[in-house]
Amino acid sequence: MKKTKKIAITTDSNSGILPEEGKALDIFVVPMPFLVSGEPYLENVNLSQTEFYRLLAEDTQVSTSQPSLGEVSEFWTELLKEFDEIVHIPMSSGLSESCAAAQRLAKEFNGSVFVADNRRISVTQKQSVYDAVKLREDGQSAEQICEYLEKTAGDSSIYIAVDTMKYLKKGGRVTPAAATIGTILRIKPVLSIRGAKLDKFALSRNTLKAKEVMKNAIKNDLTGEFASFVEKGEMALCVAHTSNEAGAKLFAEELQKLFPNVPLVYCDPLSLSVSCHIGPGSLAVACVRRVL
């Protein structure tokens, strides 16, 4: 009888999965690094959500970075002392070079490490990790799990209503003049992540209208492109936020009433890699295909 290989699932902290949360399921998390006034910090190690938003409020220089290849190599090497194979699920290649770097590094592990670019982040990336766990439980190999995650990479969408243009201006995503006009007119940009990059989707005059834009966008996705997955019960909704938990819970209730046949599975903080570019007060909704 062929022995089933023991598979570890690894991801980065953009998934929102805390290290202690994942260990019971053989999920292991690489903390994402940040530079704070030039000094290195690690998400959920010595940089909490609370501390992160305090630094942003103080206009401290905060920027995203990538895990060092040496640290990732050591991380995988240690895991392979206990496990036969690793499936690594990093943040989308469209948002960071860390995925491509991990894919190059995996080649040094002689077929023991499989890096899945399923072009997701935050709550959708989190779902991918739990999908990988389910597929592992179903007897899929690491290679098969990776192939599934990449084949279904486009089966999700995220819409984010940004509360302030300040951080989009700092990141060069809008001009200073546009940011000033937007602030005066109280414009709330709605951004989208569809498979790869963070893009502009719509402009709204207030938070209420921004929420309506996102609800309509999700409705179009659920009744259009993803309709066949909805019929099979494979689609789920997620809500995320940047330091806006009360608003997120209210938004989640509204979505559950609007889409009673689509389960809402997560209401989480957005990953700090996204938060760094959009600032506090944001709301997001995602729909994501999942393994049943």
LUMPAVEX-722933 format. One record per residue: x, y, z of N, C-alpha, C, O in turn; chain. Coordinates in steps of 0.1 Angstrom, whole numbers. Example, Ala and Ser with C-alpha at 12.3 -4.5 7.8 and 13.67 -1.06 7.14 Angstrom:
REM residues 2
132_-57_78_123_-45_78_132_-33_78_142_-33_85_A
128_-22_71_137_-11_71_129_0_79_134_11_80_A
***
This chain:
REM residues 292
8_-12_0_0_0_0_9_13_0_18_14_8_A
6_22_-9_13_34_-10_11_43_2_0_46_6_A
22_48_8_22_56_19_18_71_15_23_76_6_A
8_76_22_4_90_19_14_100_25_19_99_36_A
19_109_16_29_119_21_23_129_31_11_133_30_A
31_133_40_27_143_50_29_157_45_41_160_41_A
19_165_44_20_178_37_17_189_47_8_189_54_A
27_199_47_25_211_54_20_222_45_24_223_33_A
10_230_50_5_242_43_12_254_49_11_257_61_A
19_262_40_25_274_45_19_286_38_15_285_26_A
18_297_44_13_310_38_20_321_45_29_319_53_A
16_334_41_22_345_48_11_352_56_-1_349_54_A
15_362_64_5_368_73_-5_377_66_-14_382_72_A
-3_379_53_-14_386_45_-27_378_45_-37_384_43_A
-26_365_48_-38_357_48_-47_360_60_-59_357_61_A
-41_367_70_-49_370_83_-49_358_92_-55_360_103_A
-42_348_89_-42_336_98_-31_338_108_-19_340_104_A
-34_338_121_-24_339_131_-16_326_133_-22_315_131_A
-4_327_137_5_315_138_-2_304_147_-2_292_144_A
-7_309_159_-13_299_168_-26_293_163_-30_282_166_A
-33_301_154_-46_296_148_-43_284_139_-51_275_138_A
-32_285_131_-30_275_121_-23_262_125_-25_252_118_A
-15_262_136_-7_251_139_-15_238_141_-10_227_137_A
-26_239_147_-34_226_149_-38_219_136_-41_207_136_A
-38_227_125_-41_222_112_-29_220_103_-31_218_91_A
-17_221_109_-5_220_101_-4_231_91_0_229_79_A
-9_243_95_-7_255_87_4_264_94_3_266_106_A
14_268_86_25_276_92_26_289_85_25_290_72_A
28_300_92_27_314_87_40_321_87_47_321_97_A
44_326_76_56_335_74_51_349_77_43_354_70_A
57_356_87_52_370_90_58_379_79_70_378_75_A
50_388_74_54_398_64_62_409_71_58_414_82_A
73_413_65_81_424_71_76_438_67_71_439_56_A
79_447_75_76_461_73_88_469_77_95_466_86_A
90_481_71_100_490_75_93_502_81_85_509_75_A
96_505_94_90_516_101_101_525_105_110_523_113_A
101_537_98_112_547_99_126_540_96_136_543_103_A
126_531_87_138_524_83_141_512_91_151_504_88_A
134_509_102_137_498_111_127_486_107_115_488_104_A
132_474_107_124_462_103_115_458_114_119_457_126_A
102_454_110_92_449_119_86_437_112_86_436_100_A
80_428_120_73_417_115_58_417_119_55_418_131_A
49_415_109_35_415_112_31_404_122_35_392_120_A
24_407_132_19_398_143_30_392_151_28_383_159_A
42_398_150_53_394_159_57_406_168_55_405_180_A
62_416_162_64_429_169_57_441_163_60_452_166_A
47_438_154_39_448_148_25_443_148_21_436_139_A
17_448_157_3_444_158_-6_454_150_-1_464_145_A
-18_450_148_-28_459_141_-29_472_148_-28_483_142_A
-30_472_161_-32_484_169_-20_493_168_-21_505_165_A
-8_487_169_5_495_168_6_501_154_11_512_152_A
3_493_144_4_497_130_-5_510_127_0_519_121_A
-17_510_132_-26_521_129_-22_533_138_-24_545_134_A
-16_531_149_-11_542_157_1_549_150_1_561_149_A
9_541_144_21_546_136_15_554_124_21_565_121_A
5_549_117_0_556_105_-6_569_110_-4_580_103_A
-13_569_121_-20_582_126_-9_592_129_-12_604_129_A
3_588_133_14_597_137_22_601_125_32_608_126_A
18_597_113_25_599_100_39_594_100_48_599_94_A
41_583_107_54_576_107_56_570_93_46_565_88_A
68_569_89_70_563_76_70_548_77_78_542_83_A
59_542_71_57_528_71_57_523_57_49_528_49_A
64_512_54_64_507_40_65_492_41_70_486_50_A
60_485_30_60_471_30_73_466_25_81_473_18_A
76_453_28_88_447_23_85_432_20_74_428_20_A
96_424_17_94_410_14_102_402_24_112_406_30_A
97_390_27_104_381_36_118_377_29_118_376_17_A
128_377_37_141_373_31_141_359_27_136_350_34_A
148_356_16_148_343_10_156_333_20_152_321_21_A
165_339_27_173_330_36_164_325_48_164_314_52_A
155_335_53_146_331_63_135_321_58_132_312_66_A
130_323_46_120_314_41_126_300_38_120_290_41_A
139_300_33_146_287_31_148_280_44_145_268_44_A
152_287_54_154_280_67_140_275_73_139_264_79_A
130_283_71_116_280_75_112_267_69_107_258_76_A
113_266_55_109_254_48_118_242_52_113_231_54_A
131_244_53_140_233_57_136_227_70_137_215_71_A
133_235_80_129_230_93_116_222_92_115_211_98_A
106_226_84_94_219_82_96_206_75_89_196_79_A
105_205_66_107_193_58_114_182_67_116_171_62_A
118_185_79_123_175_88_112_167_93_114_155_97_A
100_173_93_88_166_98_78_162_87_71_152_88_A
78_170_76_68_168_66_75_164_53_87_167_51_A
68_157_44_74_152_32_73_163_21_82_164_12_A
62_171_21_60_181_11_54_194_17_48_194_28_A
56_205_10_50_218_14_42_224_3_47_224_-9_A
30_229_6_23_238_-4_24_252_2_19_254_13_A
30_261_-5_31_275_0_21_284_-8_21_284_-20_A
14_292_0_3_300_-6_6_315_-2_1_319_8_A
14_322_-10_18_336_-7_7_345_-12_-3_341_-19_A
9_358_-9_0_369_-15_2_369_-30_12_364_-35_A
-8_375_-37_-8_375_-51_5_381_-58_11_390_-53_A
9_374_-68_20_379_-76_18_393_-82_28_400_-85_A
6_396_-84_3_410_-89_5_421_-79_4_433_-83_A
6_417_-66_8_427_-56_21_428_-49_25_437_-42_A
29_417_-52_43_417_-46_51_407_-54_47_398_-60_A
64_410_-53_74_401_-59_77_389_-50_84_380_-55_A
71_388_-38_74_377_-29_70_364_-35_76_353_-31_A
59_363_-43_55_351_-49_65_345_-59_69_334_-58_A
70_354_-68_80_350_-78_93_346_-71_99_336_-75_A
96_353_-60_109_349_-53_107_335_-47_116_327_-47_A
95_333_-41_93_320_-35_93_309_-45_98_298_-42_A
87_311_-57_87_301_-68_102_298_-72_105_286_-75_A
110_308_-73_124_305_-76_131_297_-66_139_288_-68_A
129_301_-53_135_294_-42_130_279_-41_138_271_-38_A
118_277_-44_112_263_-43_120_253_-52_120_241_-50_A
126_258_-63_133_250_-73_145_243_-66_150_233_-70_A
150_250_-55_162_244_-48_158_233_-39_167_227_-33_A
145_230_-37_140_219_-28_137_206_-35_130_198_-29_A
141_205_-47_140_192_-54_126_186_-54_124_174_-51_A
116_194_-57_102_189_-58_95_187_-45_84_180_-45_A
100_192_-34_93_190_-21_85_202_-18_76_201_-9_A
87_214_-25_79_226_-22_72_230_-34_78_232_-45_A
59_233_-33_51_237_-44_45_251_-40_38_252_-30_A
48_261_-48_43_275_-46_31_278_-55_33_278_-67_A
20_280_-49_7_283_-57_5_298_-58_3_305_-48_A
5_303_-70_1_317_-73_-14_317_-76_-17_316_-88_A
-22_318_-66_-36_318_-69_-42_332_-68_-54_334_-67_A
-33_342_-68_-36_356_-71_-47_362_-61_-56_368_-65_A
-45_358_-48_-54_363_-38_-46_370_-26_-34_369_-25_A
-54_377_-18_-48_383_-6_-59_384_4_-71_384_1_A
-55_386_17_-64_388_28_-75_377_29_-71_365_29_A
-87_380_30_-98_370_32_-99_360_21_-102_348_24_A
-96_363_9_-97_353_-2_-84_344_-1_-86_332_-4_A
-73_350_3_-61_341_5_-63_332_16_-59_320_16_A
-70_337_27_-73_328_38_-81_316_34_-79_305_38_A
-91_319_25_-100_308_21_-92_298_13_-94_286_14_A
-82_302_5_-73_293_-3_-66_284_6_-64_272_3_A
-61_289_17_-53_281_27_-62_270_33_-58_259_34_A
-74_274_37_-83_264_42_-88_254_31_-91_242_34_A
-89_259_19_-92_250_7_-81_239_6_-83_227_4_A
-68_244_7_-57_235_7_-57_224_18_-54_213_15_A
-61_228_29_-63_219_41_-73_208_37_-71_196_39_A
-85_213_32_-96_204_28_-91_194_17_-94_182_18_A
-84_199_7_-79_190_-4_-69_180_2_-68_169_-3_A
-61_184_11_-51_175_18_-59_164_25_-55_152_24_A
-69_168_32_-77_158_39_-84_148_29_-86_137_33_A
-87_153_17_-93_145_7_-83_136_0_-87_128_-9_A
-70_136_4_-60_128_-2_-52_133_-14_-45_126_-20_A
-54_146_-17_-47_152_-28_-32_154_-24_-29_157_-13_A
-24_153_-35_-9_155_-33_-7_170_-33_-15_178_-36_A
6_174_-28_9_188_-28_8_194_-43_4_205_-44_A
13_186_-52_12_191_-66_-2_193_-71_-5_203_-78_A
-11_183_-67_-25_185_-71_-32_197_-64_-40_204_-70_A
-28_199_-52_-34_210_-44_-29_223_-51_-38_232_-53_A
-17_224_-55_-11_236_-61_-18_238_-75_-22_250_-78_A
-20_228_-82_-27_229_-95_-41_234_-94_-46_242_-102_A
-48_229_-84_-62_233_-82_-63_248_-78_-71_256_-84_A
-54_252_-69_-54_266_-65_-51_276_-76_-56_287_-77_A
-42_272_-85_-39_280_-96_-50_280_-107_-52_290_-114_A
-56_268_-109_-67_267_-118_-79_276_-115_-86_281_-123_A
-82_277_-102_-93_285_-97_-89_299_-92_-97_305_-85_A
-78_303_-96_-72_316_-92_-82_328_-94_-83_337_-87_A
-89_327_-106_-98_339_-109_-111_338_-103_-120_347_-106_A
-114_329_-95_-128_327_-89_-130_334_-76_-135_329_-66_A
-126_347_-76_-129_356_-64_-128_370_-69_-122_373_-79_A
-133_379_-60_-132_393_-63_-133_401_-50_-139_396_-40_A
-127_412_-49_-127_420_-37_-130_435_-41_-124_440_-51_A
-138_442_-34_-141_456_-36_-138_463_-22_-143_459_-12_A
-131_474_-23_-127_481_-11_-131_496_-12_-127_503_-21_A
-139_500_-2_-142_515_-1_-132_521_8_-132_518_20_A
-125_531_2_-114_538_10_-120_550_17_-127_558_10_A
-117_552_29_-122_563_37_-115_576_34_-122_587_35_A
-102_576_31_-95_588_29_-85_586_17_-80_575_16_A
-83_596_10_-73_596_-1_-59_598_3_-49_598_-5_A
-57_601_16_-44_605_21_-33_595_18_-22_598_13_A
-36_582_20_-26_571_18_-24_567_4_-14_563_0_A
-35_569_-4_-34_567_-19_-24_577_-25_-16_575_-34_A
-25_590_-19_-16_600_-24_-2_597_-20_7_599_-28_A
0_593_-7_14_590_-3_20_579_-11_32_579_-13_A
12_569_-15_17_558_-23_18_561_-38_22_553_-46_A
14_573_-42_15_577_-56_4_572_-65_5_572_-77_A
-7_567_-59_-18_561_-66_-28_572_-71_-35_570_-81_A
-28_583_-65_-35_595_-70_-26_607_-68_-17_607_-60_A
-28_617_-77_-20_629_-76_-24_638_-64_-36_636_-59_A
-15_646_-59_-19_655_-47_-31_663_-50_-39_666_-42_A
-32_668_-63_-44_677_-66_-57_669_-66_-67_674_-60_A
-57_657_-71_-69_648_-71_-72_645_-56_-84_644_-53_A
-62_642_-48_-65_639_-34_-71_651_-27_-80_649_-19_A
-66_663_-30_-72_675_-23_-86_677_-27_-95_679_-19_A
-89_676_-40_-103_677_-45_-112_667_-39_-123_669_-35_A
-107_654_-39_-114_643_-34_-118_645_-19_-129_642_-15_A
-108_651_-12_-111_653_3_-121_664_5_-130_663_13_A
-120_675_-3_-130_686_-2_-144_681_-6_-154_684_1_A
-145_672_-16_-158_667_-20_-163_655_-13_-174_649_-15_A
-154_651_-3_-157_639_5_-159_626_-4_-168_618_-1_A
-151_625_-14_-152_614_-24_-146_601_-17_-135_602_-11_A
-153_590_-18_-148_577_-13_-145_568_-25_-154_563_-32_A
-132_566_-28_-129_557_-39_-133_543_-36_-131_539_-24_A
-137_536_-46_-139_521_-44_-129_514_-53_-128_517_-65_A
-120_506_-47_-110_499_-54_-114_484_-56_-123_479_-49_A
-108_478_-66_-111_464_-68_-98_456_-69_-88_460_-73_A
-99_443_-65_-88_433_-67_-95_422_-74_-102_414_-68_A
-92_420_-87_-97_409_-95_-86_401_-100_-81_404_-111_A
-81_391_-93_-71_382_-98_-57_387_-96_-48_378_-93_A
-54_400_-97_-40_404_-96_-39_417_-88_-35_417_-76_A
-41_428_-95_-37_441_-90_-48_449_-83_-60_446_-86_A
-44_458_-75_-53_467_-69_-56_479_-79_-47_486_-82_A
-69_480_-83_-72_490_-93_-84_498_-89_-91_495_-80_A
-85_510_-95_-96_519_-93_-109_513_-99_-108_507_-110_A
-120_513_-92_-133_507_-97_-143_518_-99_-150_518_-109_A
-145_526_-89_-156_537_-89_-153_548_-79_-144_546_-71_A
-160_559_-81_-159_570_-71_-173_572_-65_-183_572_-73_A
-174_575_-52_-187_577_-46_-186_589_-37_-175_593_-33_A
-197_596_-35_-197_608_-27_-198_606_-12_-195_616_-5_A
-201_594_-7_-201_592_7_-200_577_10_-201_569_0_A
-199_573_22_-197_559_26_-210_551_22_-208_540_17_A
-222_557_24_-234_550_21_-234_546_6_-238_535_2_A
-231_556_-3_-231_553_-17_-220_543_-21_-221_535_-30_A
-208_544_-14_-197_535_-17_-201_520_-14_-198_511_-21_A
-209_519_-3_-214_505_1_-224_500_-10_-224_488_-13_A
-232_509_-15_-241_505_-25_-234_501_-38_-238_491_-45_A
-223_508_-41_-215_504_-53_-209_490_-51_-210_482_-60_A
-204_487_-39_-198_474_-36_-209_463_-37_-207_452_-42_A
-221_466_-31_-232_456_-31_-236_452_-45_-238_441_-49_A
-237_463_-54_-241_460_-68_-230_453_-75_-233_444_-84_A
-217_456_-72_-206_449_-79_-206_434_-75_-204_425_-84_A
-208_431_-62_-209_417_-58_-221_410_-64_-220_399_-68_A
-232_417_-64_-244_411_-70_-242_407_-85_-246_397_-89_A
-235_416_-92_-232_413_-106_-223_401_-107_-224_393_-117_A
-213_400_-98_-204_389_-99_-212_375_-96_-210_365_-102_A
-220_376_-85_-227_364_-81_-238_359_-91_-240_347_-93_A
-244_369_-98_-254_365_-108_-249_364_-122_-256_359_-131_A
-236_368_-124_-230_367_-137_-219_357_-137_-222_345_-139_A
-207_361_-136_-195_353_-138_-195_341_-129_-191_330_-133_A
-199_343_-117_-198_332_-107_-212_325_-104_-213_317_-94_A
-222_327_-113_-235_321_-110_-235_306_-109_-242_301_-101_A
-227_299_-117_-227_285_-117_-221_280_-104_-226_269_-99_A
-212_287_-98_-206_283_-85_-216_286_-74_-217_278_-64_A
-224_296_-75_-234_299_-65_-245_288_-65_-249_283_-54_A
-249_283_-77_-258_272_-78_-253_260_-71_-261_252_-65_A
-240_257_-72_-234_246_-65_-232_247_-50_-227_238_-44_A
-234_260_-45_-231_262_-31_-217_265_-28_-212_264_-17_A
-209_268_-39_-194_269_-37_-190_283_-34_-178_285_-30_A
-198_293_-36_-194_307_-34_-197_311_-19_-207_307_-13_A
-188_320_-14_-190_325_-1_-187_340_-1_-180_345_-10_A
-192_347_9_-189_361_10_-180_364_22_-180_356_32_A
-172_374_21_-163_378_32_-164_393_34_-166_400_24_A
-162_398_46_-161_412_48_-148_415_55_-143_407_63_A
-141_426_51_-129_430_57_-128_445_60_-137_452_54_A
-119_449_68_-119_463_71_-105_467_76_-96_459_78_A
-102_480_76_-90_486_82_-94_494_94_-99_506_93_A
-92_488_106_-95_495_118_-109_501_119_-112_512_122_A
-119_493_114_-133_497_113_-142_485_116_-151_482_108_A
-140_479_128_-147_466_131_-162_468_132_-169_460_127_A
-166_479_138_-180_482_140_-187_483_126_-198_478_124_A
-181_491_118_-186_493_104_-187_480_96_-196_478_89_A
-177_472_98_-176_459_91_-187_449_96_-193_443_87_A
-190_449_109_-200_440_114_-214_445_109_-222_436_105_A
-216_458_108_-229_463_103_-230_459_88_-241_455_83_A
-219_461_80_-219_458_66_-222_443_64_-229_439_54_A
-216_435_72_-218_420_71_-233_417_73_-238_408_66_A
-240_423_83_-254_421_85_-262_425_72_-271_418_68_A
-258_436_67_-266_441_55_-264_431_43_-273_428_36_A
-252_426_41_-249_416_31_-256_403_33_-261_397_23_A
-257_399_45_-264_386_48_-279_387_44_-285_377_40_A
-285_399_47_-299_401_43_-300_402_28_-310_397_23_A
-291_408_22_-292_410_7_-289_397_-1_-295_394_-11_A
-280_388_5_-277_376_-2_-278_364_8_-269_358_12_A
-291_361_11_-293_351_22_-289_337_18_-287_328_26_A
-287_334_5_-283_321_0_-268_319_-2_-264_308_-6_A
-261_329_1_-246_328_0_-240_330_14_-241_341_20_A
-234_320_20_-229_322_34_-218_332_35_-209_334_26_A
-218_339_46_-207_349_49_-198_342_59_-201_339_70_A
-185_340_55_-176_331_63_-166_338_71_-161_333_81_A
-162_351_67_-152_358_75_-156_373_76_-162_378_67_A
-153_378_87_-153_393_89_-140_397_96_-140_397_109_A
-130_400_89_-116_401_94_-110_415_91_-115_422_82_A
-100_418_98_-92_430_94_-85_427_80_-80_415_78_A
-84_437_72_-76_435_60_-61_433_63_-56_438_74_A
-54_427_55_-39_425_57_-32_438_58_-37_448_51_A
-22_439_65_-15_452_67_-8_456_54_-6_468_52_A
-5_447_45_2_450_32_-8_459_24_-4_468_16_A
-21_456_25_-31_464_18_-34_477_26_-35_488_20_A
-35_475_39_-39_486_48_-28_498_47_-32_509_48_A
-16_494_44_-5_504_43_-8_514_32_-3_525_33_A
-15_509_22_-17_518_10_-30_525_10_-32_534_2_A
-39_521_19_-53_527_19_-57_533_32_-66_541_32_A
-49_530_43_-52_537_56_-64_531_63_-70_522_58_A
-67_537_75_-78_532_83_-92_536_78_-93_545_69_A
-102_530_84_-116_533_81_-122_527_69_-134_530_65_A
-115_519_62_-120_513_49_-129_501_52_-128_494_63_A
-137_498_43_-146_486_43_-144_478_30_-142_484_19_A
-144_465_31_-143_457_19_-152_445_19_-156_440_30_A
-156_441_7_-164_429_6_-158_420_-5_-153_425_-15_A
-158_407_-3_-153_398_-13_-162_386_-15_-170_383_-6_A
-162_381_-27_-168_368_-29_-158_358_-34_-149_362_-41_A
-158_346_-29_-148_337_-32_-153_322_-33_-162_318_-26_A
-148_315_-43_-152_301_-45_-144_293_-35_-132_296_-32_A
-150_283_-29_-144_275_-19_-146_260_-21_-155_256_-28_A
-137_252_-16_-138_237_-16_-148_233_-6_-147_237_6_A
-158_225_-10_-168_220_0_-164_207_6_-171_202_15_A
***
